Amino acid sequence: MMKKTIRFIREDLASFYEPSEIESFITLIFSFVFGYSKKEMILNADQILPESGLQKVAAIVSRLKNNEPIQYILGETEFYGLKFNVEPGVLIPRFETEELVDLIIRRKHNLAVKILDIGTGSGCIAISLKKQLPGSDVWCCDISDQALKIARKNAIQNEVVINLEKFDILGQSPFSENGFDLVVSNPPYVTESEKKLMQKNVLNFEPSLALFVPDNDPLLFYRSIVMNAKKLLVPGGELYFEINEAYGCEVSGLLIENGYNVDILKDINGKDRFAIAQKQ
C-alpha cells in the first residue's frame, strides 16, 4: 500500500536526513518509480503498489543511506524546467546556475547570439539557453569525454542542436577568434580548504575535477577563461561567470585588469555569485 511505503521511507531515512529533504525524496521516488505526481499520491493513498516497484524503492532508499545523491541514483534531474541525465562524471546542476541562465535569458530575450559555454558538464547551461533563445548558435566544450557524451545525450533528449568540442580550460582555445557574442562559464571555484564545509554526498560522489581549485590559486580557471575570452568575443561581447562568494572583488579585479567593464551581482541568498563583464 502506498501509505505504508511512504511510512517506510520516512522511518528508514529519519536518522540520515532532515524531514523536509525526506519529503522531497518521496515525491521524486514516486514520480520516478510509479509515475505519480504529488496530487496523485494524495488521491491514491490506499493504492496497492506492484512488488517490482517496491523493490526499486527499497534499493533507492538503501543507496540514499550511503549519502549517494538522489540525482545520481535516479540518473536524472530537472534544470530550468527541462530534464537532464546526470551521472557521477558530471556535476549536479545547482539552483544558482539556474539563476545564471535566467539572467542571460532575460538580458538576451528575442536575440540571436553566438554563445560559448566553457566547462559544460551535463550541458545544462548551453541546452537551456538554446531552448530559450532558439535563434542562437550555441557551442560548448569540456575536458571530459564522459561529460561531452552526457551533454550530447541531453541535447538530443531536449530536442536542441548544439555544437560540442573537447577543450581544456587551461589550454589554448580551439575556436576561431572574435566569433562569439557571449561566453559563459561555471568553472571549478571551491577551494580545497572549503572541503570541510561540504556534505558527504558532494565530496564522495561528485567529480572533484569540476569543483575544486588550489587554495593558493582560487582564480586559476577564471584567469585562463578571461584571456581566451578576450580573443573569442566580438567587441562589446559579454562574459558571464558563476563565482565563489568569497572572491567577488578578486574576480572583478581580474576582469578590470584585462580591459572589461564589470558588474558583480548577488544570488537569491544575497551572496556575490555572478560576474558580468563586457569587452571594451
ZADREN-523395 format. One record per residue (C-alpha): residue number from 0; residue in one letter; chain; x, y, z. Coordinates in Angstrom, 2 decimals. Layout:
BEGIN
NUM  A  A  X  Y  Z
...
END
This chain:
BEGIN
0  M  A  0.00  0.00  0.00
1  M  A  1.24  3.49  -0.82
2  K  A  0.77  4.86  2.71
3  K  A  2.83  2.00  4.14
4  T  A  5.61  2.58  1.58
5  I  A  5.76  6.28  2.37
6  R  A  5.97  5.47  6.09
7  F  A  8.81  3.03  5.38
8  I  A  10.81  5.71  3.52
9  R  A  10.28  8.26  6.30
10  E  A  11.27  5.86  9.07
11  D  A  14.25  4.36  7.26
12  L  A  15.78  7.74  6.37
13  A  A  14.85  9.58  9.58
14  S  A  18.32  9.34  11.11
15  F  A  20.06  10.36  7.86
16  Y  A  18.18  13.41  6.53
17  E  A  16.03  16.33  7.61
18  P  A  12.23  15.75  7.34
19  S  A  11.82  18.30  4.55
20  E  A  14.52  16.59  2.48
21  I  A  12.90  13.19  3.03
22  E  A  9.57  14.55  1.77
23  S  A  11.33  15.80  -1.34
24  F  A  12.85  12.35  -1.84
25  I  A  9.42  10.73  -1.51
26  T  A  7.98  12.94  -4.24
27  L  A  10.92  12.22  -6.56
28  I  A  10.88  8.47  -5.88
29  F  A  7.16  8.05  -6.52
30  S  A  7.36  10.10  -9.71
31  F  A  10.36  8.10  -10.97
32  V  A  9.24  4.59  -9.96
33  F  A  5.46  4.77  -10.30
34  G  A  4.85  7.88  -12.42
35  Y  A  2.75  9.53  -9.72
36  S  A  2.53  13.30  -9.27
37  K  A  2.21  14.73  -5.77
38  K  A  -1.53  15.18  -6.27
39  E  A  -1.92  11.58  -7.49
40  M  A  -0.07  10.35  -4.42
41  I  A  -2.70  12.00  -2.21
42  L  A  -5.62  10.72  -4.27
43  N  A  -4.23  7.16  -4.40
44  A  A  -3.00  6.82  -0.83
45  D  A  -4.62  3.36  -0.44
46  Q  A  -3.34  2.07  -3.78
47  I  A  -1.63  -1.34  -3.75
48  L  A  1.79  -0.95  -5.35
49  P  A  3.45  -3.59  -7.57
50  E  A  6.16  -5.70  -5.97
51  S  A  8.67  -4.76  -8.68
52  G  A  8.20  -1.10  -7.83
53  L  A  8.58  -1.73  -4.11
54  Q  A  11.89  -3.46  -4.74
55  K  A  13.10  -0.40  -6.67
56  V  A  12.04  1.86  -3.80
57  A  A  13.96  -0.27  -1.29
58  A  A  17.08  -0.16  -3.48
59  I  A  16.87  3.64  -3.82
60  V  A  16.44  4.09  -0.05
61  S  A  19.42  1.83  0.60
62  R  A  21.62  3.98  -1.64
63  L  A  20.35  7.18  -0.03
64  K  A  21.51  5.84  3.34
65  N  A  25.03  5.79  1.88
66  N  A  24.77  9.54  1.14
67  E  A  24.57  9.00  -2.62
68  P  A  22.83  11.97  -4.28
69  I  A  19.26  11.22  -5.34
70  Q  A  20.02  12.71  -8.77
71  Y  A  22.72  10.10  -9.44
72  I  A  20.52  7.30  -8.11
73  L  A  17.66  8.23  -10.44
74  G  A  20.06  9.22  -13.22
75  E  A  18.25  12.47  -13.87
76  T  A  17.42  15.90  -12.52
77  E  A  15.40  18.95  -13.51
78  F  A  17.02  22.22  -14.52
79  Y  A  15.24  25.31  -15.81
80  G  A  12.12  23.24  -16.50
81  L  A  13.99  20.61  -18.53
82  K  A  15.02  17.06  -17.67
83  F  A  18.73  16.22  -17.72
84  N  A  20.61  12.96  -17.44
85  V  A  23.28  13.12  -14.73
86  E  A  25.96  10.62  -13.75
87  P  A  28.89  10.78  -11.28
88  G  A  31.11  12.08  -14.11
89  V  A  29.25  15.41  -14.22
90  L  A  28.33  17.97  -11.59
91  I  A  24.72  18.01  -10.40
92  P  A  23.27  21.36  -11.55
93  R  A  22.60  23.85  -8.76
94  F  A  19.88  26.45  -8.29
95  E  A  22.50  29.22  -8.51
96  T  A  23.34  28.08  -12.02
97  E  A  19.65  28.29  -12.93
98  E  A  19.82  31.92  -11.76
99  L  A  22.77  32.50  -14.09
100  V  A  20.86  31.01  -17.03
101  D  A  17.79  33.09  -16.20
102  L  A  19.92  36.22  -16.02
103  I  A  21.26  35.62  -19.53
104  I  A  17.84  34.77  -20.96
105  R  A  16.27  37.94  -19.56
106  R  A  19.10  40.09  -20.96
107  K  A  19.17  38.39  -24.37
108  H  A  15.43  37.77  -24.82
109  N  A  14.42  37.58  -28.51
110  L  A  18.04  37.99  -29.65
111  A  A  20.01  35.57  -31.81
112  V  A  23.54  35.45  -30.44
113  K  A  26.56  33.18  -30.76
114  I  A  27.23  31.60  -27.36
115  L  A  30.13  29.56  -25.94
116  D  A  29.67  27.59  -22.69
117  I  A  33.09  26.65  -21.27
118  G  A  33.16  23.59  -18.99
119  T  A  29.67  22.46  -19.96
120  G  A  29.38  19.29  -17.84
121  S  A  25.86  17.92  -18.35
122  G  A  25.20  20.68  -20.87
123  C  A  22.53  22.25  -18.66
124  I  A  23.58  25.86  -19.35
125  A  A  24.07  25.50  -23.10
126  I  A  20.93  23.43  -23.67
127  S  A  18.72  25.68  -21.56
128  L  A  19.99  28.75  -23.39
129  K  A  19.41  27.14  -26.79
130  K  A  15.89  26.12  -25.75
131  Q  A  15.00  29.65  -24.63
132  L  A  16.99  31.51  -27.29
133  P  A  16.31  29.20  -30.26
134  G  A  17.78  31.54  -32.87
135  S  A  21.16  31.47  -31.16
136  D  A  24.20  29.50  -32.28
137  V  A  25.32  27.61  -29.15
138  W  A  28.70  25.97  -28.67
139  C  A  30.00  24.20  -25.59
140  C  A  33.19  22.48  -24.52
141  D  A  34.60  20.31  -21.74
142  I  A  37.81  18.42  -20.99
143  S  A  35.86  15.28  -20.06
144  D  A  34.83  12.80  -22.76
145  Q  A  32.17  11.46  -20.40
146  A  A  30.73  14.94  -19.85
147  L  A  30.58  15.57  -23.61
148  K  A  28.82  12.23  -24.10
149  I  A  26.22  13.11  -21.44
150  A  A  25.77  16.64  -22.82
151  R  A  25.20  15.21  -26.30
152  K  A  22.60  12.80  -24.91
153  N  A  20.86  15.64  -23.08
154  A  A  20.77  17.80  -26.22
155  I  A  19.05  15.00  -28.13
156  Q  A  16.61  14.37  -25.27
157  N  A  15.68  18.05  -25.12
158  E  A  15.49  18.36  -28.91
159  V  A  18.08  21.07  -29.45
160  V  A  21.12  21.30  -31.69
161  I  A  24.32  22.44  -30.01
162  N  A  27.97  22.13  -31.03
163  L  A  30.32  20.22  -28.72
164  E  A  34.11  20.39  -28.61
165  K  A  36.74  18.86  -26.33
166  F  A  38.75  21.65  -24.69
167  D  A  40.98  22.02  -21.61
168  I  A  40.05  25.31  -19.95
169  L  A  43.70  25.82  -19.01
170  G  A  44.84  25.32  -22.61
171  Q  A  44.61  27.31  -25.80
172  S  A  41.14  27.75  -27.27
173  P  A  40.41  25.70  -30.41
174  F  A  37.81  28.23  -31.55
175  S  A  38.10  30.97  -34.15
176  E  A  38.90  34.41  -32.77
177  N  A  36.32  37.20  -32.40
178  G  A  33.36  34.99  -33.20
179  F  A  31.25  34.94  -30.04
180  D  A  28.77  37.45  -28.67
181  L  A  28.65  35.76  -25.28
182  V  A  30.91  33.43  -23.29
183  V  A  29.52  31.78  -20.15
184  S  A  31.20  29.54  -17.61
185  N  A  30.62  27.95  -14.22
186  P  A  34.21  26.77  -13.67
187  P  A  35.59  24.99  -10.58
188  Y  A  35.71  27.56  -7.77
189  V  A  35.54  25.78  -4.39
190  T  A  38.92  25.99  -2.62
191  E  A  40.49  22.89  -1.08
192  S  A  40.15  24.37  2.41
193  E  A  36.38  24.70  1.90
194  K  A  36.02  20.92  1.60
195  K  A  35.46  20.65  5.34
196  L  A  32.28  22.70  4.95
197  M  A  30.80  20.42  2.31
198  Q  A  28.43  17.49  2.74
199  K  A  29.47  13.86  2.23
200  N  A  27.13  13.37  -0.72
201  V  A  29.11  16.03  -2.62
202  L  A  32.60  15.02  -1.52
203  N  A  32.12  11.29  -2.01
204  F  A  30.22  11.27  -5.29
205  E  A  30.53  14.45  -7.36
206  P  A  33.59  14.95  -9.61
207  S  A  36.35  16.85  -7.82
208  L  A  37.65  17.99  -11.22
209  A  A  34.50  20.09  -11.64
210  L  A  34.53  21.50  -8.11
211  F  A  37.89  22.30  -6.56
212  V  A  40.77  24.74  -7.03
213  P  A  44.00  25.15  -5.01
214  D  A  43.88  27.47  -2.01
215  N  A  46.84  29.40  -3.39
216  D  A  45.25  29.99  -6.80
217  P  A  41.44  30.32  -6.47
218  L  A  41.16  32.18  -9.81
219  L  A  43.08  29.52  -11.74
220  F  A  40.31  28.78  -14.25
221  Y  A  38.91  32.32  -14.38
222  R  A  42.28  33.69  -15.44
223  S  A  42.55  31.32  -18.38
224  I  A  38.94  31.86  -19.47
225  V  A  39.33  35.64  -19.29
226  M  A  42.41  35.52  -21.50
227  N  A  40.74  33.23  -24.04
228  A  A  37.53  35.29  -24.00
229  K  A  39.47  38.42  -24.98
230  K  A  40.25  36.70  -28.28
231  L  A  36.91  34.94  -28.69
232  L  A  34.46  37.77  -28.01
233  V  A  33.38  40.34  -30.55
234  P  A  33.85  43.98  -29.49
235  G  A  31.14  44.68  -26.91
236  G  A  30.69  40.94  -26.31
237  E  A  29.91  39.73  -22.80
238  L  A  31.42  37.24  -20.38
239  Y  A  29.20  35.64  -17.70
240  F  A  30.66  33.81  -14.70
241  E  A  29.30  31.98  -11.70
242  I  A  31.75  32.75  -8.88
243  N  A  32.76  31.83  -5.34
244  E  A  31.03  34.29  -2.99
245  A  A  34.36  34.92  -1.20
246  Y  A  36.16  36.13  -4.34
247  G  A  33.88  38.71  -5.93
248  C  A  36.42  41.50  -5.54
249  E  A  39.24  39.35  -6.90
250  V  A  37.26  38.25  -9.96
251  S  A  36.22  41.85  -10.57
252  G  A  39.84  43.00  -10.33
253  L  A  40.98  40.32  -12.76
254  L  A  38.38  41.39  -15.31
255  I  A  39.12  45.11  -14.94
256  E  A  42.85  44.45  -15.38
257  N  A  42.06  42.76  -18.67
258  G  A  40.02  45.64  -20.03
259  Y  A  36.45  44.60  -19.20
260  N  A  33.63  46.64  -17.73
261  V  A  32.36  44.57  -14.79
262  D  A  29.29  44.09  -12.61
263  I  A  29.20  41.66  -9.66
264  L  A  25.64  40.52  -8.91
265  K  A  24.24  38.71  -5.89
266  D  A  22.24  35.49  -5.93
267  I  A  18.84  34.97  -4.30
268  N  A  20.59  34.49  -0.93
269  G  A  22.36  37.84  -1.14
270  K  A  25.81  36.38  -1.86
271  D  A  28.19  37.60  -4.57
272  R  A  27.59  34.91  -7.20
273  F  A  27.73  36.27  -10.75
274  A  A  30.19  38.38  -12.70
275  I  A  29.06  40.04  -15.93
276  A  A  31.83  41.61  -17.95
277  Q  A  31.73  43.44  -21.28
278  K  A  34.67  43.54  -23.63
279  Q  A  35.58  47.14  -24.48
END
